[in-house]
Amino acid sequence: MSYKVKLNIFEGPFDLLVYLIENAEMSIYDIRVSEITSQYLRHIEMMREQDVMVGADFLVLAATLIELKSKMLLPRIKADGEIEEDPRAELAQKLIEYSKFKKLAAALEEQMDFAALKLVKPKEDLTPYTGEPDEYLLLDTEHFIAAFKAFIYKKRKNEEILYIQNRAGRERMSVAAKKSSIRRFLQKAKDRFVRFRELLSPESDRCDKVVTFVSLLEMIKSGLASVRQSGNFKEIEVTFKSSER
């Protein structure tokens, strides 16, 4: 079981690497490996000094950069005079693919946020307002029962759609309130780690638990809270992390 939490502006090792390359105004096709490797290792060390857990994927990429740095020091001309492929080519291709999918993900997220602002009104029966005469059908009992069941099913579906839309709106509005509630609770606890279950009221339902967990993830992302867990499926413990810390 693993947890992925976005810290600062880096979601993963490639996110950090792309940031360093763009910040240094380098071309992905012509990376100054020695310089980028030093900056990358320096950022990892800074993350450790800030008590940020460095994932294995960060370390794997660090090892790849170090190996690439050593290859760049070796001559690329073989014994038969043929020139070997640029050792940076594979890494450059991966960075291009990563940047492309990151832009697509950002576009999809923007579309999702835009769609969340829309409410779709279920279709209604407008025949009472069209002025059309009533139609009478000769149906036996079996057909009448089938038609009535179809009517009830359609009515329930419309009610479910309205319920989901209203509930989604309430959940989006409740995240901000829940974050404020969690912050006040953690500030009262000062530097003490509190269990996640302490953030829930005894009557919390599944929806409230999900909203609480999402609110806590946003606080971690904003640097307002810190969490720890001794092992898989163990108790999640939370503490307040002020901006001065």
C-alpha positions in Angstrom: 0.0 0.0 0.0 1.4 3.4 -1.0 0.5 7.0 -0.6 1.2 9.8 -3.2 1.2 13.3 -1.8 2.2 16.3 -3.8 4.8 18.4 -2.0 5.6 21.9 -3.0 5.6 21.9 -6.8 7.1 18.4 -7.4 4.8 15.4 -7.9 7.7 13.1 -8.6 11.3 12.8 -9.8 10.6 13.7 -13.4 8.6 16.8 -12.2 11.7 17.9 -10.3 14.0 17.2 -13.2 11.9 19.1 -15.7 11.8 22.0 -13.3 15.6 22.1 -13.0 16.0 21.9 -16.8 13.6 24.7 -17.5 15.0 26.8 -14.7 18.5 26.4 -16.1 17.1 27.3 -19.6 18.4 24.1 -21.1 17.1 22.2 -24.1 15.8 18.7 -23.3 17.8 17.5 -26.3 21.1 19.0 -24.9 21.1 18.5 -21.2 24.2 19.6 -19.3 24.2 16.3 -17.3 26.9 17.3 -14.8 25.2 20.5 -13.8 21.7 19.0 -13.6 22.9 16.0 -11.6 24.5 18.3 -9.0 21.3 20.4 -8.7 19.1 17.3 -8.5 21.2 15.8 -5.7 21.2 19.1 -3.9 17.4 19.3 -4.0 17.1 15.7 -2.6 19.4 16.7 0.3 17.2 19.8 0.9 14.1 17.6 1.0 15.8 15.3 3.6 16.8 18.3 5.7 13.2 19.4 5.8 12.1 15.9 7.0 10.4 15.1 3.7 10.4 11.4 2.9 12.3 10.9 -0.4 10.7 8.1 -2.3 12.6 5.3 -4.0 11.7 6.7 -7.5 13.7 9.9 -6.6 16.7 7.8 -5.7 16.5 5.6 -8.8 16.5 8.7 -11.0 19.5 10.1 -9.0 21.4 6.8 -9.7 20.5 7.1 -13.4 21.8 10.6 -13.6 25.0 9.7 -11.9 25.5 6.8 -14.3 24.7 9.1 -17.2 27.2 11.6 -15.9 29.9 9.0 -15.9 29.0 7.9 -19.5 29.4 11.4 -20.7 33.0 11.4 -19.6 33.8 8.4 -21.8 34.7 8.7 -25.5 31.7 7.8 -27.7 33.8 6.5 -30.7 34.0 2.7 -30.9 37.0 0.8 -32.0 35.7 0.5 -35.5 35.3 4.3 -35.7 31.5 4.2 -35.4 30.0 6.9 -33.1 27.7 5.6 -30.3 24.3 7.0 -29.7 24.1 10.0 -27.3 23.6 8.5 -23.8 21.2 11.3 -23.1 18.8 10.3 -25.9 16.7 7.9 -23.8 16.3 10.3 -20.9 15.4 13.1 -23.3 12.6 10.9 -24.8 11.2 10.1 -21.4 11.2 13.8 -20.4 9.3 14.7 -23.6 6.7 12.0 -23.0 6.3 13.1 -19.3 5.9 16.8 -20.3 3.3 15.8 -23.0 1.2 13.8 -20.6 1.5 16.4 -17.8 0.1 19.0 -20.1 -2.8 16.7 -21.1 -3.5 16.0 -17.4 -3.6 19.7 -16.7 -6.0 20.3 -19.6 -8.3 17.4 -18.4 -8.2 18.8 -14.8 -9.2 22.3 -16.2 -12.1 20.7 -18.1 -13.2 18.8 -14.9 -13.2 22.0 -12.9 -15.2 23.8 -15.6 -17.7 20.9 -15.8 -18.1 21.0 -12.0 -19.6 24.5 -12.3 -22.4 23.2 -14.5 -25.7 21.6 -13.2 -27.7 19.5 -15.6 -31.5 19.7 -15.2 -33.2 16.3 -15.6 -35.7 16.1 -18.4 -39.3 16.6 -17.4 -42.6 15.5 -18.8 -44.0 18.6 -20.6 -47.1 17.0 -22.1 -49.4 18.7 -19.6 -48.3 22.0 -21.1 -48.4 21.2 -24.8 -52.2 21.3 -25.0 -52.3 17.9 -26.7 -55.4 15.8 -26.1 -55.1 12.8 -23.7 -54.5 9.5 -25.4 -56.2 6.4 -24.1 -54.6 3.0 -24.7 -56.3 -0.3 -24.4 -53.8 -2.3 -22.3 -54.2 -5.6 -20.5 -53.1 -5.8 -16.8 -49.7 -7.3 -17.6 -48.8 -4.4 -20.0 -50.2 -1.8 -17.6 -48.0 -3.2 -14.7 -45.0 -3.1 -17.0 -45.6 0.5 -18.0 -46.2 1.5 -14.4 -42.9 -0.1 -13.3 -41.1 1.7 -16.1 -42.6 5.0 -14.9 -41.5 4.4 -11.3 -38.0 3.4 -12.4 -37.6 6.6 -14.4 -38.9 8.7 -11.6 -36.4 7.1 -9.1 -33.5 7.7 -11.6 -34.4 11.4 -11.8 -34.5 11.6 -8.0 -31.1 9.9 -7.7 -29.6 12.3 -10.2 -30.9 15.3 -8.3 -29.6 13.8 -5.0 -26.1 13.2 -6.4 -25.9 16.7 -7.8 -27.0 18.3 -4.6 -24.7 16.1 -2.5 -21.7 16.9 -4.8 -22.4 20.6 -4.3 -22.6 20.3 -0.5 -19.3 18.3 -0.5 -17.4 20.9 -2.5 -18.6 23.6 -0.1 -17.8 21.5 3.0 -14.1 21.0 2.3 -13.2 24.6 3.2 -15.2 24.4 6.4 -13.7 21.0 7.3 -10.2 22.4 6.8 -10.9 25.2 9.2 -12.3 22.8 11.7 -9.2 20.5 11.5 -6.8 23.4 11.7 -8.5 24.7 14.9 -8.4 21.2 16.4 -4.7 20.7 15.6 -3.7 24.1 16.9 -5.3 23.3 20.2 -3.3 20.1 20.3 -0.1 22.2 19.7 2.8 19.9 18.8 1.0 16.7 19.8 0.3 14.1 17.2 -3.4 13.2 17.2 -5.0 10.2 15.6 -7.0 10.6 12.4 -10.1 9.1 14.2 -10.0 12.0 16.6 -10.8 14.4 13.7 -14.1 12.5 13.2 -17.2 13.0 15.2 -19.0 9.8 16.6 -21.8 10.3 14.1 -19.6 10.7 11.1 -20.8 8.8 8.0 -18.8 7.6 5.0 -19.2 11.0 3.2 -17.9 12.9 6.2 -14.9 10.6 6.5 -14.0 11.1 2.8 -14.4 14.9 3.1 -12.2 14.9 6.2 -9.5 12.8 4.5 -9.5 15.0 1.3 -9.4 18.2 3.5 -6.4 16.7 5.4 -4.6 15.9 2.1 -5.1 19.5 1.0 -3.6 20.8 4.3 -0.6 18.5 3.8 -0.2 19.9 0.3 -0.4 23.5 1.6 2.2 22.7 4.4 -0.3 23.2 7.2 -0.2 19.6 8.5 2.2 16.8 8.8 1.4 13.1 9.1 3.1 9.9 10.1 2.2 6.2 10.0 4.3 3.4 11.6 3.3 0.8 9.0 0.8 -0.3 6.5 -2.8 -0.1 7.8 -1.5 1.4 11.0 -3.0 4.4 12.7 -2.5 7.7 10.8 -1.3 10.4 13.2 -1.5 14.2 12.3 0.0 17.3 13.8 -0.3 21.0 13.0 2.6 22.4 10.9 2.7 26.2 11.2 4.5 28.4 8.5 7.3 29.2 11.0 8.3 25.5 11.4 
